[in-house]
């Protein structure tokens, strides 16, 4: 990364409505992932691993769980001038409304940018799963003498309508930015793929301030980067697309080098978690050169033991987090979070147990997500009769995954 002073603004106020009921009591960036992480850990790890240490996290929707996670794992007790990760709650400093869109979230905190006086501002989403060496994107931005750079990734054309779709010229300068078009434009010469925005942007500071002020004064704007600012300025500003597939992570030389997941639905969230248990997962969490940082709890080691009757606990092709015990139960192809107890003869298959869950004797769970605080009763079955499950829990209509919501006191 060349000599430049960056400031990161992480957008972490999303509701995540399509992830309901996992987002009933928490914002989307606070949703658990992979047994020991939260979704926000990925963007923060990417920033810190890339040498970006000046980070504001803009929160809003049901932020308590997220704020607690940040406090325990990310926020320094003694931040220094250029070394801080600080949550910024919605404060209504400019207008008496919550954030109206992604651009308005930054605009309402424009004073933070003016105080810090960065050369560039990184505006990154907090709810995607991927590894990215952000230094390389910054270098691209500077080498193109760009006003704005948008991180992009190739995506199946039939799914592109959920995102901002971009068309570029031969130098990767953006010609058009379409937000969630009904008929996405494919990449030239590749009809089955489109080029979509990852929701990660780099702005020159002066450009960002000018465009935020202009957008704030536009009455018919929804005050969103993807819907309003980027489509408007790609004709008048030097806006470039950064090819995420050109990004390289230290320690990762093989596999899916373009892995990026928008875990915005129950089915995509489930699939991304299930991939982690594979012998060669698309997302390699076991790379010491690019660690995913999170809260470090003082949990005892996980263990798989024989129960009182001599039945051997069994754990096959699964992840299991600290403090969890499989005592004479059977766990296969699953993600087991922190402090889960699986009792004798219980069977868990192809499921995600978020954490702080008890699965009692003879219970059976298949293709389900069990959120925090639940006790699955003796002999109870989940995932075997979806009609019966739908009477008590949430059944995702797309995938048939059963979600047992979080239990709160």
Buried (B, 14 or more C-beta within 10 A) or exposed (E): BEEEEBBBBBBBBBEBEBBBBBBBBBBBBBBBBBBBBBBBBBBBBBBBBBEBBBBBBBBBBBBEBBBEBBEEBBBEEEEEEEEBBBBBEBEEEEEEEEBBBBBBBBBBBBEBBEEBEBBBBBBBBBBBBBBBBBBBBBBBBBEBEBBBBBBBBBBEBEEBBBBBBBBBEEEBBBEEBBBBBEEBBBBEEEEEBBBBBBBBBBBBBEBBBBBBEBBBEEEEBBBBBBBBBBBBBBEEBBBBBBBBEEBEBEEBEEEBBBBBBBBBBBBBBBBBBBBBBEEEBBBBBEBEEBEBBBBEEEEEEBEBEEBEEEBEBBBEEBBBBBBBBBBBBBBBBBBBBBBBBBBBBBBBBBBBBBBBBBBBBBBBBBBBBBBBBBBBEEEBBBBEEBEEBEEEBBBBEEBBBBBBBBEEE
